[in-house]
Amino acid sequence: MADTVTLLRGALDALVLKALTWGPTHGYGVARWIESVTDDALRIEEGSLYPALYRLERRGWVESEWGVSDAGRKARFYKLTRAGRTQLKAETHNFTMFARAIFKAFEATPDVA
């Protein structure tokens, strides 16, 4: 299992990769997807989202190109690469292991610990 700090730091990156499995979209679309599927529990600020998209593109996990949004505005559209899909699988596994470990700790009782 990856170390805890890396997992927490990579949560946004993993969420962005997951958002892009639904198809290419612009940054606003990624942010709206995350908000929507988490019932607005997670709101992603532009100051966090765009550096994440840039970081993911630099690593080769997403690609981007300019296009026009549904609102008729020029926007940069991002899509998941094959390497990004592979990375998302690894991140999903790591987060699942992490979540199980946390739940196990919360469920521990003095008799078990």
MMTF fields as JSON, N, C-alpha, C and O atoms, coordinates in Angstrom:
{
  "mmtfVersion": "1.0.0",
  "mmtfProducer": "UNKNOWN",
  "numBonds": 451,
  "numAtoms": 452,
  "numGroups": 113,
  "numChains": 1,
  "numModels": 1,
  "chainsPerModel": [1],
  "groupsPerChain": [113],
  "chainIdList": ["A"],
  "bondAtomList": [4, 2, 8, 6, 12, 10, 16, 14, 20, 18, 24, 22, 28, 26, 32, 30, 36, 34, 40, 38, 44, 42, 48, 46, 52, 50, 56, 54, 60, 58, 64, 62, 68, 66, 72, 70, 76, 74, 80, 78, 84, 82, 88, 86, 92, 90, 96, 94, 100, 98, 104, 102, 108, 106, 112, 110, 116, 114, 120, 118, 124, 122, 128, 126, 132, 130, 136, 134, 140, 138, 144, 142, 148, 146, 152, 150, 156, 154, 160, 158, 164, 162, 168, 166, 172, 170, 176, 174, 180, 178, 184, 182, 188, 186, 192, 190, 196, 194, 200, 198, 204, 202, 208, 206, 212, 210, 216, 214, 220, 218, 224, 222, 228, 226, 232, 230, 236, 234, 240, 238, 244, 242, 248, 246, 252, 250, 256, 254, 260, 258, 264, 262, 268, 266, 272, 270, 276, 274, 280, 278, 284, 282, 288, 286, 292, 290, 296, 294, 300, 298, 304, 302, 308, 306, 312, 310, 316, 314, 320, 318, 324, 322, 328, 326, 332, 330, 336, 334, 340, 338, 344, 342, 348, 346, 352, 350, 356, 354, 360, 358, 364, 362, 368, 366, 372, 370, 376, 374, 380, 378, 384, 382, 388, 386, 392, 390, 396, 394, 400, 398, 404, 402, 408, 406, 412, 410, 416, 414, 420, 418, 424, 422, 428, 426, 432, 430, 436, 434, 440, 438, 444, 442, 448, 446],
  "bondOrderList": [1, 1, 1, 1, 1, 1, 1, 1, 1, 1, 1, 1, 1, 1, 1, 1, 1, 1, 1, 1, 1, 1, 1, 1, 1, 1, 1, 1, 1, 1, 1, 1, 1, 1, 1, 1, 1, 1, 1, 1, 1, 1, 1, 1, 1, 1, 1, 1, 1, 1, 1, 1, 1, 1, 1, 1, 1, 1, 1, 1, 1, 1, 1, 1, 1, 1, 1, 1, 1, 1, 1, 1, 1, 1, 1, 1, 1, 1, 1, 1, 1, 1, 1, 1, 1, 1, 1, 1, 1, 1, 1, 1, 1, 1, 1, 1, 1, 1, 1, 1, 1, 1, 1, 1, 1, 1, 1, 1, 1, 1, 1, 1],
  "groupList": [{"groupName": "MET", "atomNameList": ["N", "CA", "C", "O"], "elementList": ["N", "C", "C", "O"], "formalChargeList": [0, 0, 0, 0], "bondAtomList": [1, 0, 2, 1, 3, 2], "bondOrderList": [1, 1, 2], "singleLetterCode": "M", "chemCompType": "L-PEPTIDE LINKING"}, {"groupName": "ALA", "atomNameList": ["N", "CA", "C", "O"], "elementList": ["N", "C", "C", "O"], "formalChargeList": [0, 0, 0, 0], "bondAtomList": [1, 0, 2, 1, 3, 2], "bondOrderList": [1, 1, 2], "singleLetterCode": "A", "chemCompType": "L-PEPTIDE LINKING"}, {"groupName": "ASP", "atomNameList": ["N", "CA", "C", "O"], "elementList": ["N", "C", "C", "O"], "formalChargeList": [0, 0, 0, 0], "bondAtomList": [1, 0, 2, 1, 3, 2], "bondOrderList": [1, 1, 2], "singleLetterCode": "D", "chemCompType": "L-PEPTIDE LINKING"}, {"groupName": "THR", "atomNameList": ["N", "CA", "C", "O"], "elementList": ["N", "C", "C", "O"], "formalChargeList": [0, 0, 0, 0], "bondAtomList": [1, 0, 2, 1, 3, 2], "bondOrderList": [1, 1, 2], "singleLetterCode": "T", "chemCompType": "L-PEPTIDE LINKING"}, {"groupName": "VAL", "atomNameList": ["N", "CA", "C", "O"], "elementList": ["N", "C", "C", "O"], "formalChargeList": [0, 0, 0, 0], "bondAtomList": [1, 0, 2, 1, 3, 2], "bondOrderList": [1, 1, 2], "singleLetterCode": "V", "chemCompType": "L-PEPTIDE LINKING"}, {"groupName": "LEU", "atomNameList": ["N", "CA", "C", "O"], "elementList": ["N", "C", "C", "O"], "formalChargeList": [0, 0, 0, 0], "bondAtomList": [1, 0, 2, 1, 3, 2], "bondOrderList": [1, 1, 2], "singleLetterCode": "L", "chemCompType": "L-PEPTIDE LINKING"}, {"groupName": "ARG", "atomNameList": ["N", "CA", "C", "O"], "elementList": ["N", "C", "C", "O"], "formalChargeList": [0, 0, 0, 0], "bondAtomList": [1, 0, 2, 1, 3, 2], "bondOrderList": [1, 1, 2], "singleLetterCode": "R", "chemCompType": "L-PEPTIDE LINKING"}, {"groupName": "GLY", "atomNameList": ["N", "CA", "C", "O"], "elementList": ["N", "C", "C", "O"], "formalChargeList": [0, 0, 0, 0], "bondAtomList": [1, 0, 2, 1, 3, 2], "bondOrderList": [1, 1, 2], "singleLetterCode": "G", "chemCompType": "PEPTIDE LINKING"}, {"groupName": "LYS", "atomNameList": ["N", "CA", "C", "O"], "elementList": ["N", "C", "C", "O"], "formalChargeList": [0, 0, 0, 0], "bondAtomList": [1, 0, 2, 1, 3, 2], "bondOrderList": [1, 1, 2], "singleLetterCode": "K", "chemCompType": "L-PEPTIDE LINKING"}, {"groupName": "TRP", "atomNameList": ["N", "CA", "C", "O"], "elementList": ["N", "C", "C", "O"], "formalChargeList": [0, 0, 0, 0], "bondAtomList": [1, 0, 2, 1, 3, 2], "bondOrderList": [1, 1, 2], "singleLetterCode": "W", "chemCompType": "L-PEPTIDE LINKING"}, {"groupName": "PRO", "atomNameList": ["N", "CA", "C", "O"], "elementList": ["N", "C", "C", "O"], "formalChargeList": [0, 0, 0, 0], "bondAtomList": [1, 0, 2, 1, 3, 2], "bondOrderList": [1, 1, 2], "singleLetterCode": "P", "chemCompType": "L-PEPTIDE LINKING"}, {"groupName": "HIS", "atomNameList": ["N", "CA", "C", "O"], "elementList": ["N", "C", "C", "O"], "formalChargeList": [0, 0, 0, 0], "bondAtomList": [1, 0, 2, 1, 3, 2], "bondOrderList": [1, 1, 2], "singleLetterCode": "H", "chemCompType": "L-PEPTIDE LINKING"}, {"groupName": "TYR", "atomNameList": ["N", "CA", "C", "O"], "elementList": ["N", "C", "C", "O"], "formalChargeList": [0, 0, 0, 0], "bondAtomList": [1, 0, 2, 1, 3, 2], "bondOrderList": [1, 1, 2], "singleLetterCode": "Y", "chemCompType": "L-PEPTIDE LINKING"}, {"groupName": "ILE", "atomNameList": ["N", "CA", "C", "O"], "elementList": ["N", "C", "C", "O"], "formalChargeList": [0, 0, 0, 0], "bondAtomList": [1, 0, 2, 1, 3, 2], "bondOrderList": [1, 1, 2], "singleLetterCode": "I", "chemCompType": "L-PEPTIDE LINKING"}, {"groupName": "GLU", "atomNameList": ["N", "CA", "C", "O"], "elementList": ["N", "C", "C", "O"], "formalChargeList": [0, 0, 0, 0], "bondAtomList": [1, 0, 2, 1, 3, 2], "bondOrderList": [1, 1, 2], "singleLetterCode": "E", "chemCompType": "L-PEPTIDE LINKING"}, {"groupName": "SER", "atomNameList": ["N", "CA", "C", "O"], "elementList": ["N", "C", "C", "O"], "formalChargeList": [0, 0, 0, 0], "bondAtomList": [1, 0, 2, 1, 3, 2], "bondOrderList": [1, 1, 2], "singleLetterCode": "S", "chemCompType": "L-PEPTIDE LINKING"}, {"groupName": "PHE", "atomNameList": ["N", "CA", "C", "O"], "elementList": ["N", "C", "C", "O"], "formalChargeList": [0, 0, 0, 0], "bondAtomList": [1, 0, 2, 1, 3, 2], "bondOrderList": [1, 1, 2], "singleLetterCode": "F", "chemCompType": "L-PEPTIDE LINKING"}, {"groupName": "GLN", "atomNameList": ["N", "CA", "C", "O"], "elementList": ["N", "C", "C", "O"], "formalChargeList": [0, 0, 0, 0], "bondAtomList": [1, 0, 2, 1, 3, 2], "bondOrderList": [1, 1, 2], "singleLetterCode": "Q", "chemCompType": "L-PEPTIDE LINKING"}, {"groupName": "ASN", "atomNameList": ["N", "CA", "C", "O"], "elementList": ["N", "C", "C", "O"], "formalChargeList": [0, 0, 0, 0], "bondAtomList": [1, 0, 2, 1, 3, 2], "bondOrderList": [1, 1, 2], "singleLetterCode": "N", "chemCompType": "L-PEPTIDE LINKING"}],
  "groupTypeList": [0, 1, 2, 3, 4, 3, 5, 5, 6, 7, 1, 5, 2, 1, 5, 4, 5, 8, 1, 5, 3, 9, 7, 10, 3, 11, 7, 12, 7, 4, 1, 6, 9, 13, 14, 15, 4, 3, 2, 2, 1, 5, 6, 13, 14, 14, 7, 15, 5, 12, 10, 1, 5, 12, 6, 5, 14, 6, 6, 7, 9, 4, 14, 15, 14, 9, 7, 4, 15, 2, 1, 7, 6, 8, 1, 6, 16, 12, 8, 5, 3, 6, 1, 7, 6, 3, 17, 5, 8, 1, 14, 3, 11, 18, 16, 3, 0, 16, 1, 6, 1, 13, 16, 8, 1, 16, 14, 1, 3, 10, 2, 4, 1],
  "groupIdList": [1, 2, 3, 4, 5, 6, 7, 8, 9, 10, 11, 12, 13, 14, 15, 16, 17, 18, 19, 20, 21, 22, 23, 24, 25, 26, 27, 28, 29, 30, 31, 32, 33, 34, 35, 36, 37, 38, 39, 40, 41, 42, 43, 44, 45, 46, 47, 48, 49, 50, 51, 52, 53, 54, 55, 56, 57, 58, 59, 60, 61, 62, 63, 64, 65, 66, 67, 68, 69, 70, 71, 72, 73, 74, 75, 76, 77, 78, 79, 80, 81, 82, 83, 84, 85, 86, 87, 88, 89, 90, 91, 92, 93, 94, 95, 96, 97, 98, 99, 100, 101, 102, 103, 104, 105, 106, 107, 108, 109, 110, 111, 112, 113],
  "secStructList": [7, 7, 7, 2, 2, 2, 2, 2, 2, 6, 2, 2, 2, 2, 2, 2, 2, 2, 2, 4, 4, 4, 7, 7, 3, 3, 2, 2, 2, 2, 2, 2, 2, 2, 2, 2, 2, 6, 6, 6, 1, 7, 7, 7, 7, 2, 2, 2, 2, 2, 2, 2, 2, 2, 2, 2, 2, 2, 6, 6, 1, 3, 3, 3, 3, 3, 3, 3, 7, 6, 6, 1, 7, 3, 3, 3, 3, 3, 3, 3, 7, 2, 2, 2, 2, 2, 2, 2, 2, 2, 2, 2, 2, 2, 2, 2, 2, 2, 2, 2, 2, 2, 2, 2, 2, 2, 2, 7, 7, 6, 6, 6, 7],
  "xCoordList": [0.853, 0.0, 0.888, 1.888, 0.509, 1.268, 1.164, 0.232, 2.119, 2.069, 0.892, 0.411, 0.441, -0.766, -0.68, -1.639, 0.435, 0.562, 0.409, -0.252, 1.019, 0.911, -0.527, -1.001, -1.228, -2.622, -3.475, -4.275, -3.324, -4.136, -3.819, -4.719, -2.557, -2.141, -2.638, -2.918, -2.748, -3.157, -4.647, -5.09, -5.435, -6.88, -7.488, -8.31, -7.098, -7.652, -7.27, -8.103, -6.024, -5.585, -6.433, -6.866, -6.668, -7.458, -8.897, -9.487, -9.457, -10.828, -10.921, -11.897, -9.908, -9.899, -9.815, -10.524, -8.938, -8.834, -10.172, -10.608, -10.816, -12.114, -13.15, -13.919, -13.17, -14.119, -13.948, -14.928, -12.706, -12.446, -12.778, -12.743, -13.103, -13.546, -14.916, -15.329, -15.612, -16.928, -16.819, -17.818, -15.6, -15.378, -14.654, -14.544, -14.153, -13.425, -14.315, -15.5, -13.741, -14.468, -13.469, -12.267, -13.986, -13.155, -13.076, -13.76, -12.235, -12.032, -13.316, -13.535, -14.159, -15.429, -16.266, -16.919, -16.243, -16.976, -16.445, -17.215, -15.128, -14.521, -14.988, -15.405, -14.912, -15.314, -16.783, -17.14, -17.641, -19.083, -19.353, -20.213, -18.616, -18.804, -18.474, -19.231, -17.352, -16.942, -17.978, -18.348, -18.437, -19.462, -20.747, -21.364, -21.131, -22.384, -22.363, -23.294, -21.308, -21.28, -21.017, -21.227, -20.559, -20.339, -21.44, -21.285, -22.544, -23.659, -23.163, -23.584, -22.276, -21.686, -20.826, -20.507, -20.452, -19.576, -18.156, -17.444, -17.753, -16.422, -16.572, -17.165, -16.034, -16.027, -14.567, -13.756, -14.256, -12.871, -12.677, -13.354, -11.757, -11.438, -10.558, -9.759, -10.72, -9.91, -8.419, -7.628, -8.046, -6.64, -6.051, -4.83, -6.888, -6.433, -6.626, -5.786, -7.743, -8.087, -7.119, -6.612, -6.864, -6.048, -4.592, -4.002, -3.99, -2.655, -2.684, -1.734, -3.771, -3.879, -3.967, -3.301, -4.785, -4.894, -3.547, -3.155, -2.858, -1.533, -0.567, 0.18, -0.595, 0.281, -0.023, 0.895, -1.293, -1.683, -1.29, -0.905, -1.392, -1.001, 0.518, 1.002, 1.246, 2.709, 3.163, 4.182, 2.417, 2.754, 2.269, 2.565, 1.528, 1.042, -0.229, -0.579, -0.926, -2.146, -3.396, -4.439, -3.295, -4.369, -3.743, -2.564, -4.578, -4.19, -5.225, -6.346, -4.844, -5.804, -5.724, -4.71, -6.81, -6.859, -7.945, -8.882, -7.805, -8.784, -10.037, -9.965, -11.174, -12.458, -13.441, -13.063, -14.702, -15.761, -16.748, -17.23, -17.034, -17.959, -19.404, -19.692, -20.309, -21.74, -22.245, -23.218, -21.571, -21.964, -21.361, -21.53, -20.655, -20.071, -18.761, -18.291, -18.173, -16.903, -15.733, -15.845, -14.604, -13.387, -12.913, -12.822, -12.615, -12.188, -11.209, -11.212, -10.382, -9.433, -10.127, -10.598, -10.191, -10.844, -9.771, -8.763, -10.015, -9.071, -9.657, -10.863, -8.793, -9.242, -8.198, -7.012, -8.663, -7.824, -7.005, -7.517, -5.743, -4.899, -4.888, -5.416, -4.294, -4.154, -3.347, -3.694, -2.273, -1.47, -2.304, -2.128, -3.203, -4.084, -5.039, -5.314, -5.549, -6.447, -5.697, -6.231, -4.467, -3.649, -3.4, -3.477, -3.1, -2.854, -4.116, -4.042, -5.264, -6.527, -6.786, -7.265, -6.477, -6.64, -5.764, -6.211, -4.525, -3.604, -4.097, -4.065, -4.553, -5.045, -6.307, -6.475, -7.181, -8.401, -8.048, -8.625, -7.111, -6.658, -6.074, -6.405, -5.209, -4.565, -5.584, -5.489, -6.554, -7.563, -8.468, -8.879, -8.777, -9.605, -8.888, -9.493, -7.616, -6.828, -6.746, -6.855, -6.553, -6.462, -7.776, -7.777, -8.9, -10.215, -10.498, -11.017, -10.165, -10.377, -9.562, -10.045, -8.345, -7.494, -8.072, -8.075, -8.557, -9.153, -10.401, -10.569, -11.285, -12.503, -12.16, -12.804, -11.164, -10.745, -10.302, -10.616, -9.584, -9.141, -10.326, -10.369, -11.297, -12.474, -13.338, -13.977, -13.368, -14.194, -13.505, -14.141, -12.23, -11.498, -12.044, -12.384, -12.121, -12.556, -11.403, -10.478, -11.453, -10.36, -10.144, -9.03, -11.211, -11.077, -10.287, -9.619, -10.37, -9.717, -8.312, -7.39, -8.153, -6.877, -5.766, -4.638],
  "yCoordList": [-1.186, 0.0, 1.235, 1.293, 2.24, 3.482, 4.196, 3.956, 5.068, 5.74, 6.714, 7.205, 6.98, 7.756, 9.164, 9.64, 9.833, 11.212, 11.289, 12.189, 10.345, 10.33, 10.108, 10.753, 9.21, 8.951, 10.185, 10.522, 10.869, 12.047, 13.15, 13.831, 13.325, 14.364, 14.06, 14.982, 12.799, 12.405, 12.26, 11.876, 12.558, 12.368, 13.2, 12.695, 14.448, 15.298, 14.757, 14.708, 14.356, 13.817, 12.603, 12.482, 11.71, 10.511, 10.877, 10.273, 11.856, 12.281, 12.894, 12.679, 13.648, 14.239, 13.136, 13.169, 12.157, 11.04, 10.317, 9.978, 10.084, 9.401, 10.23, 9.682, 11.533, 12.4, 12.274, 12.303, 12.133, 12.082, 10.728, 10.586, 9.722, 8.441, 8.597, 7.747, 9.668, 9.921, 10.584, 10.751, 10.958, 11.578, 12.893, 13.426, 13.427, 14.688, 15.824, 15.891, 16.688, 17.849, 18.929, 18.68, 20.116, 21.234, 21.217, 20.432, 22.092, 22.11, 22.313, 21.661, 23.207, 23.449, 22.17, 21.872, 21.42, 20.157, 19.145, 18.414, 19.106, 18.206, 18.592, 17.74, 19.883, 20.357, 20.058, 19.62, 20.296, 20.033, 18.547, 18.172, 17.695, 16.249, 15.823, 15.077, 16.295, 15.926, 16.401, 15.66, 17.628, 18.149, 17.326, 17.003, 16.999, 16.283, 14.88, 14.494, 14.121, 12.724, 12.632, 11.581, 13.724, 13.706, 14.487, 14.841, 14.753, 15.518, 16.831, 17.222, 17.488, 18.773, 18.701, 19.734, 17.499, 17.362, 17.835, 18.339, 17.667, 18.095, 19.182, 18.968, 20.332, 21.449, 21.761, 21.976, 21.782, 21.954, 23.392, 23.86, 24.07, 25.448, 25.464, 24.554, 26.517, 26.652, 26.611, 26.055, 27.202, 27.249, 25.883, 25.729, 24.902, 23.525, 22.695, 21.865, 22.932, 22.103, 22.281, 21.3, 23.524, 23.724, 23.299, 22.754, 23.524, 22.945, 21.419, 20.804, 20.802, 19.339, 18.889, 17.934, 19.575, 19.215, 19.377, 18.531, 20.45, 20.674, 19.561, 19.032, 19.217, 18.158, 16.814, 16.09, 16.493, 15.232, 15.205, 14.163, 16.352, 16.422, 16.265, 15.581, 16.894, 16.793, 15.347, 14.933, 14.582, 13.179, 12.251, 11.056, 12.806, 12.009, 11.24, 10.318, 11.597, 10.889, 11.518, 10.87, 12.767, 13.414, 14.185, 14.539, 14.429, 15.272, 16.384, 16.244, 17.484, 18.575, 19.221, 19.146, 19.847, 20.641, 21.692, 21.524, 22.779, 23.859, 23.475, 22.812, 23.891, 23.652, 24.712, 25.714, 24.488, 25.431, 24.709, 23.622, 25.319, 24.72, 24.829, 25.498, 24.162, 24.244, 25.678, 26.049, 26.48, 27.887, 28.778, 29.997, 28.165, 28.931, 29.605, 30.465, 29.231, 29.83, 28.93, 27.704, 29.581, 28.839, 28.221, 28.91, 26.932, 26.237, 25.135, 24.603, 24.81, 23.717, 22.436, 22.353, 21.433, 20.162, 19.119, 19.011, 18.367, 17.345, 15.971, 15.766, 15.027, 13.642, 12.716, 13.039, 11.575, 10.576, 9.831, 9.489, 9.58, 8.777, 7.326, 7.023, 6.458, 5.066, 4.989, 4.234, 5.769, 5.807, 6.334, 5.898, 7.265, 7.788, 6.727, 6.664, 5.887, 4.798, 3.811, 3.327, 3.52, 2.615, 3.221, 2.53, 4.52, 5.203, 5.223, 5.048, 5.432, 5.44, 4.08, 4.019, 2.998, 1.665, 1.521, 1.016, 1.966, 1.876, 2.739, 2.313, 3.951, 4.848, 4.285, 4.388, 3.699, 3.104, 1.982, 1.884, 1.148, 0.072, 0.641, 0.179, 1.639, 2.227, 2.874, 2.717, 3.596, 4.239, 3.214, 3.398, 2.147, 1.093, 0.464, 0.25, 0.172, -0.4, 0.585, 0.193, 1.861, 2.904, 3.021, 3.064, 3.073, 3.202, 1.998, 2.157, 0.808, -0.396, -0.322, -0.695, 0.154, 0.262, 1.272, 1.029, 2.397, 3.418, 2.875, 3.034, 2.231, 1.67, 0.607, 0.524, -0.191, -1.221, -0.578, -1.076, 0.511, 1.218, 1.792, 1.709, 2.378, 2.949, 1.88, 2.136, 0.701, -0.38, -1.166, -1.983, -0.926, -1.652, -1.281, -0.126, -2.254, -2.029, -2.409, -3.106, -1.967, -2.299, -3.814, -4.261, -4.599, -6.047, -6.631, -7.655, -5.967, -6.459, -5.891, -6.582, -4.625, -3.938, -4.48, -3.992],
  "zCoordList": [0.0, 0.0, 0.0, 0.716, -0.823, -0.876, 0.468, 1.235, 0.746, 2.041, 2.112, 1.091, 3.331, 3.571, 3.006, 2.398, 3.189, 2.73, 1.216, 0.699, 0.51, -0.937, -1.362, -2.298, -0.692, -1.046, -0.852, -1.725, 0.274, 0.521, -0.465, -0.957, -0.749, -1.677, -3.085, -3.851, -3.43, -4.766, -4.963, -6.045, -3.94, -4.043, -5.173, -5.937, -5.283, -6.336, -7.711, -8.616, -7.865, -9.153, -9.536, -10.682, -8.582, -8.854, -9.214, -10.11, -8.525, -8.835, -10.231, -10.951, -10.599, -11.945, -12.998, -14.004, -12.756, -13.708, -13.821, -14.921, -12.691, -12.704, -13.473, -14.261, -13.248, -13.954, -15.464, -16.21, -15.911, -17.347, -17.96, -19.183, -17.133, -17.716, -18.369, -19.158, -18.046, -18.635, -20.005, -20.705, -20.379, -21.685, -21.536, -20.432, -22.655, -22.613, -22.103, -22.426, -21.325, -20.839, -20.42, -20.327, -20.174, -19.721, -18.195, -17.538, -17.641, -16.197, -15.418, -14.397, -15.888, -15.197, -15.168, -14.168, -16.267, -16.324, -15.322, -14.7, -15.167, -14.179, -12.779, -11.994, -12.478, -11.141, -10.871, -9.777, -11.872, -11.701, -11.498, -10.701, -12.222, -12.078, -10.648, -10.026, -10.137, -8.78, -7.762, -6.852, -7.92, -7.006, -7.094, -6.079, -8.303, -8.515, -7.91, -7.203, -8.184, -7.702, -6.202, -5.597, -5.604, -4.152, -3.425, -2.256, -4.117, -3.532, -2.916, -1.827, -3.629, -3.231, -1.969, -1.379, -1.555, -0.389, -0.718, 0.151, -1.988, -2.411, -3.462, -4.519, -3.16, -4.12, -4.43, -3.529, -5.71, -6.146, -6.617, -7.532, -5.986, -6.354, -7.605, -7.83, -8.414, -9.627, -9.31, -10.073, -8.183, -7.795, -7.504, -7.484, -7.281, -7.083, -8.348, -8.695, -9.03, -10.189, -11.356, -11.899, -11.739, -12.937, -12.747, -13.68, -11.576, -11.383, -11.452, -11.938, -10.969, -11.049, -12.504, -12.906, -13.283, -14.705, -15.413, -16.217, -15.113, -15.702, -15.289, -16.113, -14.005, -13.487, -14.172, -14.556, -14.318, -14.95, -16.429, -16.96, -17.076, -18.483, -18.617, -19.519, -17.726, -17.754, -17.546, -18.099, -16.758, -16.515, -17.631, -17.628, -18.575, -19.695, -19.389, -20.124, -18.324, -17.934, -18.552, -18.635, -18.982, -19.731, -20.893, -20.875, -21.903, -23.034, -23.128, -22.638, -23.757, -23.881, -25.255, -25.95, -25.612, -26.837, -26.677, -25.897, -27.426, -27.349, -28.115, -29.15, -27.606, -28.255, -27.814, -27.206, -28.124, -27.762, -26.846, -27.165, -25.727, -24.751, -25.228, -26.22, -24.51, -24.818, -24.727, -25.383, -23.904, -23.742, -24.83, -24.802, -25.791, -26.883, -26.538, -27.283, -25.435, -25.024, -25.41, -25.435, -25.71, -25.99, -24.677, -23.661, -24.697, -23.473, -23.826, -24.937, -22.868, -23.045, -22.589, -21.455, -23.476, -23.17, -22.861, -23.559, -21.81, -21.347, -21.573, -21.434, -21.924, -22.053, -21.44, -21.379, -20.994, -20.342, -21.387, -22.453, -21.089, -21.974, -21.476, -20.406, -22.249, -21.825, -20.531, -19.623, -20.449, -19.219, -18.049, -16.911, -18.331, -17.29, -16.774, -15.575, -17.679, -17.252, -16.365, -15.367, -16.735, -15.925, -14.551, -13.535, -14.527, -13.257, -12.403, -11.186, -13.022, -12.278, -11.628, -10.495, -12.331, -11.735, -10.494, -9.464, -10.6, -9.458, -8.302, -7.147, -8.61, -7.558, -6.906, -5.691, -7.694, -7.146, -6.177, -5.094, -6.565, -5.674, -4.383, -3.292, -4.508, -3.328, -2.392, -1.175, -2.945, -2.1, -1.434, -0.289, -2.137, -1.553, -0.361, 0.69, -0.525, 0.569, 1.738, 2.899, 1.419, 2.435, 3.202, 4.433, 2.476, 3.117, 4.014, 5.119, 3.55, 4.368, 5.665, 6.734, 5.558, 6.745, 7.734, 8.941, 7.228, 8.101, 8.776, 9.985, 8.002, 8.594, 9.63, 10.676, 9.347, 10.298, 11.609, 12.69, 11.508, 12.715, 13.481, 14.708, 12.763, 13.431, 14.075, 15.096, 13.504, 14.029, 15.147, 15.812, 15.353, 16.399, 17.772, 18.029, 18.626, 20.0, 20.927, 20.511, 22.152, 23.076, 23.209, 23.479, 23.019, 23.117, 21.954, 22.1, 20.783, 19.571, 19.445, 19.011, 19.829, 19.632, 20.5, 20.434]
}
